[in-house]
Amino acid sequence: MSASARVGDDEVGRGDVVFGDDDGVLFVPAEQVGPVLAAAAEIRRVERDQAARIRAGATLREQTSFVDYLARRDADPAYTFRRQLRRVGGAIEE
């Protein structure tokens, strides 16, 4: 019996944990499961907070200070939307 399997370009071993949803699959070494689950919980918290604010009437455009982002990007073309999300506390994928 093999101790690993190939999935596309990736090799998955017995010590790996597999997470999957409608968006795809993630292979994680067992020793990294804790940090991955912590990151997932933080993403969920941010997304739920954003959704609650949308239900309360604040658009995502307002929440991300999109007009401010456009002004900053005009002044500095290297300024990214990811950087803006970090600045306003809306980043979910780090």
Summary of the structure (lengths in Angstrom):
residues: 94
radius of gyration: 18.5
end to end distance: 36.8
largest distance: 59.4
contacts: 187
relative contact order: 0.09
helix: 51%
strand: 21%
